[in-house]
């Protein structure tokens, strides 16, 4: 792959099982954007996954996958623009279908366009629940592994390994479900860089009460941090959340709750934490 790949409305990007797509490491930024009304159909298998990687097998080597849908977001005006590529996302169709991702691994993502814009592994912008996302991995990337900007897409069997920022980042009114989520961060002495949160959940950074309010439903989490003093699960900026069965270890602040709105949602039982087990620091 050499440069950007933009999938326009009405088109479908098909990637067959077992395919490895390698980005050239040159002066062009490689990234994939699936715009509103377009689809991606990337269906691998356990024995023949789809892999998107780079010639340079290091973080920041390419710009990740970005999917934009018509589901709701609480971005100002109900519409947003993707951090990479400036594609529009958002609308009122929570059951929107942007295609299928199964057994897809992205490696060495996180290209830094500037100080404010680094590419995640896979970013879901206003992606609807008609989209299928299962058995995906973000490996050894700079910035986040998976990030959700609003939308209602449901995901399961997701793994984020050694992503320098957050393993899972949720914001702008995401109301999907996440089942079987695994995050692992190796120590800084091994990676050469520190990592941030295992799960960072926000509602809206500029308006904590913005609607639709983020209310992800997460179950069966295994979250292993890199021994640093940062947060494991960080709930803030007005987010609501339901978490059932989570194991958290390897962070100085394994569970942090910030902002009055987020605290009150827990007190009022709008948000619920059940079966969250915190283990002592990994040696």
N, C-alpha and C positions, 0 to 999 in steps of 0.2 A: 504494500500500500504506500502510495506517495502523495501526500497532501490530504485535503479534506474530502469527505464523502457525505453529501447531503441527499437524503431521501425525501423527495417532494411528495405533496399530497397526491393520493391516488396510486402511488408506486409502492412496491414491496421489495425490501432487500432480503433475498434468500441466501442463507449460508448453510451448506450441507454438513452433515455430521462428519467429524474427523478432520475438518479443515482447520489449518493453522494459517492465520493472516499475520504477516510480519510487516511492521512499519519500517520504512527506510529511515535511518537516522541521518538527517541532513538539515538544510536550512528551512525546510517546509514543516509546518505543524500538521501532524496527522490526527484526525479525529472523525468520528461518525456522529451525524445528527439525523435523527428520524423526526421529521417535522409533523405538525398536526395534520391528521388525515392520511398520513403515510403509515407503513407498518414495517416491522422487522420480523423475519421468520428464521430464527436461528435455533435449530433443534438438533442438539448432539445427543449422545448417549453416555452412560457411565464408562463404557469401554472405548468410546470414540467421541470425546468431548470436542467442542469448538474452542479454539484458543486464539486470542488476539494478543499479540506481543510485539516486541520491537527488536531490531538488530542490536541495539544497545540494551543489554539486560540489566538495567538499573532504573530506579524510580525517576520520574520526570521525563521519560523517553518519548511518550506520545500522549495524545489528548483525550483518550477515553471515549465511551459511548454515551450519547445524550438522547433521551427519548422525550418528546413533547406531545402531550395529549390535551383533550378538551375537558377534563375533569376540573372540579372546583379547586381554587387556591384562594388564600386570604391575602395574597399580594394586593397592593393598592389598586383599586379598580377592578379586581377580579381577574386580571391578566398580568402575566410576567414575561420577562425576556431571559432566555437561557444565558447563564454566565459565559458559556463558550458558544460563539456563533450567533448570538443575538436572536434566536428563534422564539417566536411567540408561543406561549402556553397558557392554559386555563380556559374556563368556560363553565358550562352547567351540566355536562354530561358525565356523571360519575361512573357510568358503566361503559365508557369509551374503550375501544379496543385498539391498542397499538401493536398487536402481534404476539409473538411467542419467543421467550428466551428459556431454553432448557439445556442444562449441562454446558454452560458457557463460562470460560475462565478468561479474565483480562489480567494482564501482567504489566508491571513497570509503567503504570500510568502516572498522571500528575504533572504534566507539562505546565510550567509556570508562564502564562502569557504576560502577566505583570504582577505587582505585589498584591493585587486584589483578586486575581483570577487564576486559580490553579484548577486543573481538571481532575475530577474524581475518577474512580474506576468506571462505575455505571451510575448515571444520574437520571432520576425519574422526575420529570417536570409535568405536573398535572396529569399524570397517567391514570387511566381508568381501570376499574375492576374487571373489564372484559379482557384485559391483557393477562397473559400467563407468564409468570416468572418463577422458575424452580431450578434448584441445583446449580447455582451460580457462585463463582468465586472471584474475589478481587485480591490479587496477590502482589505484594511488594511494591506498592504504589505510594507516591507522595500525595498529600491531601487525603480526602475521605475514600473509603472503600465503596460504600453505597450511600447515596444521598437522595432524599425524597423532598421535593418542593410541592406540597399540597398533593391533591389527587387521592385516589381510593384503591390503587393497585394493591393486590395481595401477593405476598412473596413467601416462599418456604424453601428450606434447605439452602441457606445462604451462608457463605464463609468469607470472612475478611481476614487476611493474614498480613501482618507487618505493614499496615497502612499508616503513614506518619501522622496524619491528623486523626479524625474520628473513624472508627471502623464502620459504624452506622450513624448517619446524621439525618434527623427528621425535623422538618420545619414547614411553615406556611400552610398549616391545616391538613396535614396528611391524616387520613382516616382509614387506612388500610390495615390489614392483618399481616403480622410477621410470625412465621412458625419455624422452629428449629433454626435459630440464628447462632452462629459460632464466630467468635472473634479471638484472634491470638496475636499478641505483640511480643516479639523477642526483645531481650534487653538492649539498651542503647549501646552497650559495649560490643554487642554482636552486629547490630544494624548500622552503627555510625550515626544514628539520629534517634531522638526521643519520639514518643507517640503520644497523642492526646487521648481523648475519651474512647471508651469502648462503645458506648451509646450516648449520643448527645441529642436530646429532644427539646425542641422549641415550638412555640406557637408562631409568633411573629416578632422579630427583633425590634420593630418600630412601634408596634401596637400590641401589647400583651393580650388584649381582649378581642382582637380581630376575629371575625368569623368567616368561614367555618373554623372552629377551634380544633387544633391538632388533637386527635384522640386515637392514637394507634393502639391496637390490641396485639400484644406480643406474648408468645408462649414458647417454653422450652429453649432457654438461652444458656449458652455456655460461654463465658466471657473471661478471658485470661489476659491480664495486663502485663506490662513490662517492668514492673517494680517501681515506677516513678510515682511522684506525689500527686499526680493529677486524678481526675475523676474516672470511676468505672462507668456507672450509669449517672448521667447528669440531666436532671429534669428542671427546666427553667422557662422564663419568658412566657408564662401563661399556659404552657402545655398541659393537657390532660393525658392520662395514659392508663392502660390496664396491662399489668405484667403478671403472668402466671408461670411459676417454675423457672427460676433463674439462678445460676451459680456464678458468682463474681469473685475474682481473686486477682491479686497482683497490682492493686492500685492503692495509693495512700488514702484516697477518698472513694471508697467503693460505691457509695450511693450518696448523691448530693441533690438536695431539693432547694431551688432558688425561686424567688419572686412570690409575692403574696397570692397571686392568682393560682399558681401551681400548688402552693401549700393548701389553700382553701379547697381546691378540688379534691385533695386527699382527705381533708377533714370532713368534707361534705359527702364523702364516699362516691363522688362522681368518678374519681380515679381510684384504682385499687391495685395494691401490691400483695401478691399471694405466693408463698413458697419461694421467696427470695432469700437465698442462702449466701452469706458472705464468709469466705475463707480467709485465713491469715495469709500474710505475704509469702509468695513463692520464694524458696531459697535458690 
